[in-house]
Amino acid sequence: MIKPPLLHGETQRLKSLHSLKILDTQPEERFDRITRLAQLVFDVPIALVSLVDRERQWFKSKQGLDATETPREISFCGHAIADSQVFVVANATNDQRFCDNPLVVNDPNIRFYAGYPLSSMVGDRIGTLCIIDREPREFTPADVEKLELLGQLVEQELFVLRQATTDELTGLVNRRGFHMTGNHILDICKRLGQPATLVLFDMDGLKTINDSKGHKEGDAAIRDFGGCLVKAYRDSDVVARIGGDEFAVLFAGATQQDISSLVTRLQEHVLTRNSSEPDRAPLDFSHGIAEFDPRHGISLQVLTSDADLEMYARKRRKKRLA
């Protein structure tokens, strides 16, 4: 068996994949209807939308297979994403790369494989639409064209998903994406008995910026504040713009006590931005914090409401002191 190659630009490829916030999410009809169609068109027992993570391939959609993921080092899809063309294995038992592969020797007893490499919006190959048969078979140029068309349908759905969960102005996760990802994270934290902490941020004075300098400057201030959030917090945190001047960061595995230094880190980035661009409208913010206790398992909606109450209490105190 020959393991899949490690790709050039692997870090960027994984960044593109993880930015979709799709790994370990529930099945969706938008993808299932395509794998069902692939299964029907090619008359195969197995059809998958497979996403190739750092050490595993995970199936967003699957027909004819019980497994939800397999190790990347034995995956056919790991080989498929190494090229931009459809990857075909006509008979795995005669192919030195796969003849002793566990997926060939054991269940699901792969003999034939064809995978269309799925590309992100920036061209990174993140997974495949693949079909599998337990008998060897030929794959004609017409078959390749059909699989390409179905693969392009998957890419369109990934594009729609990306657009639907991304804030256009800042590039951060939007409200919809925040609730999708946040609820998933809290569910995992509850199962693992781990805390989580939500911090809400509200930009102070955005209305004044819009009124005095115009909405173009206001939009620039929003983008800059989003940039400060990204610089301040880890890639593993969910950083989102959930409203006009409202942002949220969900910290998995962190208590409220852990957060104070992280808020200070954001303040430092905001001060650096203000001092480095004195001609721009200065940034300022208020924040509120709410902690998730896995023993009680409150919803993201309740957590957000609690943080919101604290944030506006801080904002009122700030106005009184001004």
N, C-alpha and C positions, 0 to 999 in steps of 0.2 A: 504494500500500500504506500502511496505517495501522499503526504499531507498537502493541503492547500497552501499556496505561497502566501507570505506576508506581503501585502500590497504597498507599493510606493504611495506616499500620502495617506497612510493608514490613520494617522491622528485626525486629519481633516475629514476623512471618510466617516469615522466614528462620530465626529462632531455633527456632521450632516444627519446621520442616522438618529442620534440622540435628540437633536433639535426638533424632530417630529413628535416627540413625547408619545410614541406609539407602542414601544416595547412593553410587554406584559399587560396590555389592555385587553378588554373583552372583544370577542368576535363581532364583526360588523357586516351587515348585509351588503354594503357597497363592495366589499372584497369577496364575500362568500358567493355572490352571484357570478363573479368572474371565474372563480375556481370551479364552480359547478358547470359553467359553460365550457371551460377548458376540458373538464372531464368528459363532457358530452361530445364536443367537437372531435377530440382525439381518441375517444373510446378507450380511456385508460382508467385503472382503478384508483389512482392517486393523483391529486393536483394540489399544489401548495402556493401560498404567498409566503416566502421565507425571507426573513431579515437577518443578515449576518452581523452579529455583535462581536465583541472582542474575542470571546472564547466559546461562543455557541451560535447556532442558527436557531432562531425562534420563529414559529409559524403564526403569522397574523390570521391566516385563513388556511383551512385544511379540509380536504375531502378524501376519505378512505384511509385515514391514518389517525391513530389514537394519541401518539406522542405530541407534546406541545413544543419540544425542542430537542436538539441533539448536539453533541460537542462539535465545534467548528472543525477540529482536526480530522474528523471522519466524514465531513459533509461534502456532498457533490457541489452544493451551492457555493462553497468556499472557492472551488476551482472556477465555477461559472463567472463569478464577479471579477476574475482576473482579466477578462476580455470584454470588449463592447459588443461582440457578436453572440448569437445564440450558441450555447454550449451543448453539444450532443454526444452522448455515449450510447452507441448502438447495441453493444453487448458488453456489460461490465465484467463478465467472467473472462473475456479475452483482452481486457485492458489492464496493463500492469499497474496503473494508478489505483485501480479499484478491485482487482480480482479477489484480494483477501480482506477487503473492507468489511467490518462487522455488519454494515447495512446491506451488503451483498451476500455474505455467508449466512447471516441470520435474518430474522424478520426486519424489514419488510421484503427481503429477498429481491433487491433491485437488480434488474437486468438492463432495462432501458431507462435513460434519463435525458431530458431536454430542458434547459433552463434559459429563460430570457433575463439578462441582467437589468435590474431596475435602477434607474438613475435618479438622484435628487435634482432639485431645481438648479443646482450649481454644477451638475455633472458627475457627482461622486456616486459610484456604484454601491448600493446599500443592501441589495438582496436580489431575489429572483422571483419570477413566476415560473414554476417548474411543473412538469408532468413526469410521471413515473409509471413504468410497466414492469410486471414480473416475468415478461417474456421479451427476448430480443426483438428489435424491429428496426426497419429503415425509417429515415426521416427525410422527406423530399424537400426541395426548395419551396414548394407550395406550402408544406407543413411549417417550415421556418417562418414564412410570411404570416401565416395564421397566428402562430405563437407570438410573433412580434406585435401584431395588432392587439391581441389580448393583453400583452405586457404593457403596451402603451395605455390601455384602459386603466390598469393598476396605477401607473405613474400619474395619470390624470386625477385619480382619486386621492393619491398621496399629496398632489399639488393642492387640491381643494381642501384637504384636511389641514395642510400647513397654513393656507390662507385663512381658514376658519378659526384657527387657534392662535394666530399671531397678530399683534398690534402693528398696523401698517406704519405708524409714525415712528415708533421706537424700535421695532423688531423684537420686543419682548413678548412673552406669552400674554394673550388678552384674557378678558374675564372668563370666556367660555373655556379656554385652555387651562386657566388657573383652577377652575372648579373641577374639570375632568382629572387633571393631574393631582390636585390637592386632595380630593376625596380618595384617590387611589393610594397616595402616600399615607394618609391617616389610617386607612384600612390596614396597610402593612404594619404601621407603627403599633396599632392595637393588637394585631396578631403576634407581634414580636415583643410586646410589652415595653416599647420604647416611647419616650416623650417626643413632642414636637412643639414648636413655638411659631406663632404667626405674628408678624409685625406689619401693621398698616402704616403707610406714609401718605401725608397730604401736603402738597406743595403750598406753602404760604405765599400769598400775594400774586398768584397767577392772573387773577382778574385785573389787578392793577397793571400788570405788564401788558395784558391784552388791550386795556383801555388807553394806556399812555403811549405804548410803542407799537401796537398792532398785533394781529394774530400770528403774523410770520415770526415775530420775535418771541411770542408766547409758545409757538410750536418748537422753536429752537431751544427754549428753556426746558420744555418737556423732554426733548431728546437728550439734552445735557444731563438732566436729573436721572433719566434712565441709564445713561452711560455711567454716572457715578455709582448707581446701584450695582451695575454689572462689575465694575472695578472693585467694589467693596466686598462682594459676597462670592462664595464658592460656586463652582459650576454645578455642584449637586443640589444647591438650593433652587427653589422655584421662584424666579423673579418675574413679576407680572405688572402690567398696567391694567387696572381693573375699572378705571373711570377717567374722566377728563384730566383731573389733577391728582388722582389717587393711584397708589401703587401698593403692592403687597409682596412680602417675601416669606415663604414658608421654610422653616429650618427643621429638617428631620433629625431626630436624635439629640435635640438641644432643649434645655430647660430655659425658663425665663431668666434665671440667674446668669446663664451663659450669654445672654443677648446684649447686655449693657455695653460690653466692649465692642460688639459688632456695630451698634448704633454710633458709637464714637468713631469707628473707622469710616462710616459713611459721612459723618460730619467733617472729617479731615479731607475727604475727597471733594466735598462741596466747597469747603474753604479754599482748597487748592484751585478749583475751577474759578471761583470768584476772584481770587487774587491774580490769576494768570490772564484773566480777560476782564479788566476793569471797565471797559466800555460796554460790556454786555449787562443785561439786567441781572442783578444778583439772585442767587438761589437761596431758598430757606425752606424748612419743612417742619411739620409736627408729626408725631408718631404715637401709636398705641400698640400695646403688646398683650397677647392672650396665649396661655399655655394649654396644650392638649395633654390630658392625663389618660393614658391608655386603659386605666382601670374603669374609667367612666365612659370613655369613648364618645364624647359629644361630637356633633356634626361640624363640618367646615362652616356651614351657615351660622351656627351659634358662635363658633370661635371668631368668625369675622365680626359678628355683632358686638361681642365683648371687646375686641380690639378697637372697634370703631368708637364705642362709648368712651374708652380711655383716651383715644386720640383727640376727640373733640373737647374733652375736659382739659387736656394739655393746651389745646389751641386757645380755649377761653382764658386760661391762666396767663398765657403768653400775652394776650391782648390787654389784660388788666395791668400787666407789668410794663407794657410799652409806653 
